[in-house]
Amino acid sequence: MRSASYNAIRSLLAAFAAGSLFLFAGCGYRLDGQFTGASGAQSVLGDGSSTLKIEKVDHVALYPWVSYYIRGLLRDEINLRRLGRWTDQGDADYLISVSMPGFRVRSAVSNREDSTLLHASHIKLEILVRNGRTGAVVWQSGVVSYEDWHETVNEDEIIRNGLAETARRALDLMQQKF
């Protein structure tokens, strides 16, 4: 009796797993994390085969490493989303300009022993995409803001996390279809 119920449960689980697999495959999901069909990694840049180059990064931060970090963030995030192919030399289909009109990190002591600092970060970022051949503006993110409180003494970590979240939000806007 026990083996019959055990076999029945195994059969039900196998049927459920197979049904789930077919259901998800029918919706366009794949194991590599990318979508298929019309809901694919589409953006204002097209289907991901266009070449991209970061033209410039302007920022108001006093940290000289911020512009290099923003370049790396955008490169990594666009590669992760498979929105385009990077080129560092020569012509590109699209040129990306990044502007940071606002940047602020403030710290305050959060207790009487001065042992924990509470930081507030506020970052504003704007991305502009131009056609590499004509120079016409293809897309503009508008100013994207991110503000948060952090309980850490590592100010660089706060800045890096804020920049990463702001860049992700801007690229999310790039993929919206309206």
Residue pairs with C-beta under 8 A, 6 or more apart in sequence:
28 35
28 36
28 37
28 39
29 35
30 36
34 40
34 41
34 82
35 41
40 47
41 47
41 48
41 81
41 82
41 83
41 175
42 175
42 177
43 81
43 83
43 174
43 175
44 129
44 138
44 139
44 174
45 52
45 83
45 84
45 93
45 94
45 129
45 174
46 84
48 82
48 83
48 84
48 85
49 84
49 85
50 84
50 85
50 93
50 94
51 84
51 85
51 86
51 87
51 91
51 92
51 93
51 94
51 132
52 78
52 83
52 84
52 85
52 86
52 87
52 92
52 93
52 94
52 95
52 96
53 86
53 87
53 88
53 92
53 94
53 95
53 96
53 132
54 71
54 74
54 75
54 95
54 96
54 97
54 98
55 95
55 96
55 97
55 130
56 97
56 98
57 67
57 70
57 71
57 97
57 98
57 99
57 100
58 97
58 98
58 99
58 100
59 66
59 67
59 70
59 98
59 99
59 100
59 103
60 100
60 101
60 102
60 103
61 100
61 103
61 159
63 159
66 100
66 103
66 159
66 163
69 160
69 163
70 98
70 100
70 125
70 163
70 167
71 98
73 163
73 164
73 167
74 96
74 98
74 127
74 167
74 171
75 86
77 167
77 168
77 171
78 84
78 86
78 171
79 86
81 171
81 175
83 171
83 174
83 175
84 93
84 94
91 132
91 133
92 132
93 131
93 132
93 133
94 129
94 130
94 131
94 132
94 138
95 129
95 130
95 131
95 132
96 127
96 128
96 129
96 130
97 127
97 128
97 130
98 125
98 126
98 127
98 128
99 125
99 126
99 127
99 128
100 123
100 124
100 125
100 126
101 124
101 126
101 143
102 122
102 123
102 124
102 143
102 145
103 122
103 123
103 124
104 120
104 121
104 122
104 123
105 119
105 120
105 121
105 122
105 155
105 158
105 159
105 162
106 119
106 120
106 121
107 117
107 118
107 119
107 120
107 155
108 117
108 118
108 119
108 120
109 116
109 117
109 118
110 116
110 117
110 118
110 151
116 151
116 153
117 151
117 152
117 153
118 149
118 150
118 151
119 149
119 150
119 151
119 152
119 155
119 158
120 147
120 148
120 149
120 150
121 146
121 147
121 148
121 149
121 150
121 158
121 159
121 161
121 162
122 145
122 146
122 147
123 145
123 146
123 147
123 159
123 162
123 163
123 166
124 143
124 144
124 145
124 166
125 141
125 143
125 144
125 146
125 163
125 166
125 167
125 170
126 140
126 141
126 142
126 143
126 144
126 170
127 139
127 140
127 141
127 144
127 170
127 171
127 174
128 137
128 139
128 140
128 141
129 137
129 138
129 139
129 140
129 174
130 136
130 137
130 138
131 137
131 138
139 174
141 170
141 173
141 174
142 173
144 166
144 169
144 170
144 173
145 166
146 162
146 165
146 166
146 169
148 161
148 162
148 165
150 157
150 158
150 161
152 158
